[in-house]
Amino acid sequence: MSMAHILLGLLNGQALHGYELKHSHDQRIPGAKPLAYGQVYSTLKRLVRDDLAVEVGRERSGGPDRTTYEVTERGHQAVRDWLATVEPPAPYLSNVLMAKVVVTLLVSDEHTARHHLAAQRAAHLARMRELTEFKIAANASLADLLAADLAIAHLDADLRWMQTTTERITELRLEVHA
């Protein structure tokens, strides 16, 4: 994910300062890790340096100066190009769950690995219930609902992986210790 392209997209059609941009990101892309202000401002500096955005004003309202930015034509083209690019499926997965299963089998036994997977499964199911209740009860925006759907789909995939791993734990232990 390119944070620069996301910020350029959020600036599309409106001039914003960093504070507004951070809040726009956090509101419009729910479920994403909230941006740190430092990340926003350092990205804005790079966008200006690369002629993808320009400073269009400064204001002061009781605090530090607030610089307002907007996208240049080159920035608009960069966003269009980014959006038109198909993201390749990740060739490698880096997953803490997989690493924990392997390490558990290295330092302990199958029973402990199964116990850890069962505890993780319970946590995943609890989170899925929370997200489902949120979707039913909340007066959420469509973006919030889509973010919840995405999280539920990822949790479901993890649950299916945990089931398969639990079924193969004996074989995996033999392979880990080979």
N, C-alpha and C positions, 0 to 999 in steps of 0.2 A: 504494500500500500504506500502510495506516495503522498506524504503529508503536504508537500508543496502543491500538488495538483488539487488536493481536497480543499486547501485554503483558497487557491485561485478560483475554484468552483463556487465556494461560499461567497467570494467577493464579486462574483458575476452579477452585473446589473446594479450593484450598490457599493458605495464607498463606505468602508468600515475602519475603525481603529482596532488595535490588537485585542482590547478587552471585549469589544463587541464580537469580534471574529471568534474568539475562544468560546464565548457563550453560544454563538450561532452553531459552532461545531458540536458542542455538548448537547444542544437542544435538537438539532436536526439529525444527528447520528447517534441516537440513543443506544445504549449497550456497548458503545465503544469506550475504550479507556479515555477518561477525560484528559484533555490537553493541559499541559503545564504552560503557564504564561511565558516562561523562558523559551519554550519550544516554539510558541507562536511568534514571538518577537525575533528569534534567531532565524526562523524560516522566512519571515517578512523581509529581513535584511538581505537574505540570499535572493529572494524574488526581485527586489529592487536592483541589486547588483547585476542580476542576469537579465534585466529589462523585461521581466514578466509582470511586474507591478510597479506603480509609481506612487510617490507621496503626493497627495492632492490638497492637503491642508493640515493645520495644527490648531488645536484649541486647548485652552486651559480653563478648567472649571473647578477651582479650589484644590487641585492636586497637581500632579506632574503633567507636563504637556502630553496631549494625545494626538498622535500623528494618524491621519486618515489615509488609507490606501485604496487604490482601485487597480483593476487589471488592465494591462496594455493589450493591444491587438496581438502582439507576440504571445502574451499570456493566454489570451482566448484560444489561440491556435494550439498552444501546448496542451490545454485542457481537452480540446477536441481530439487531438492526436492520442492523448492518454486514454480517453474514453473509447476510442475506436480500436485500441489494442486489446486483444484477447489475453487474459491472464493465464499463463500456463499452469496446469495443475502442479502442485509442489512435488518435486521428485523425491524428497525425503521428508519424513515426518519426525519432528522432535516433540516427543510427548512424555511428560513427566510420569504418566501412568505406566507406560511401557518400561521406562527406566526403573521405576519402583518395583515392578514385578521381577525384573531380571536381578536387581540388587537384592531383593528379598530372597530369591532363590540362591543367590551366592552366599548370603550370610545366615540364612535360616533354612526353613523347610517348606514343603508344599502346603501344609496346614496353615502356616503363617501367611503365605502368599494368598491362599484362598480367603483367609480371614480379612486381609487388607482389601482384596477385591470386593468382598461382601460389604465392608464398611464404606468403600468408595461408591458402590452401587447404591447403597442407602442414601448417601449424600446427594448423588445425582438425581435419584427419584424425588427426594425432598425438594430440590431446586426446580425440577420439572413441575411439581405440584404448585410451588410458589408462582412460577411463571404462568401456569394455566389459570390459577386463581386471579392473578393480575389481569390477564386478558379478559376474563369474565366480569370481574368486579370494577375494574378501573375505567374511568372516562379517559382512556388513553388516546393519543394521536395515532394515526395510521403508522407513522414511523416507529412509535413505541411498540405497536402490535407486530410489525415486521421484524423488529429487533428481537422481540420475545419468541416469535416463530423460528428465527434463525438459531437462537440459543437452544430452544427445545430440540431442533433437528440435530444440533451438534451433541447435545446430551444423549439423545437417542442413539446416535452413532457410537458414542463412547460406551453406552450400555450394551449394545450388540457386540462391540469389541470385547468388553469385559466377560460376556457370556462365553464367547468363543475361546478366550484366553483361559477361563476357568475350566472349560472342557479339555483344553490341551496342556494344562499345567504340568502333568506328569511327564509328558514328552519334552516340554520346555526345560524342566529341571534336568533331565538327562542330557539335553543339548548344552545347557549352561555349564554343567559339570564335566563335559567331555574333554 
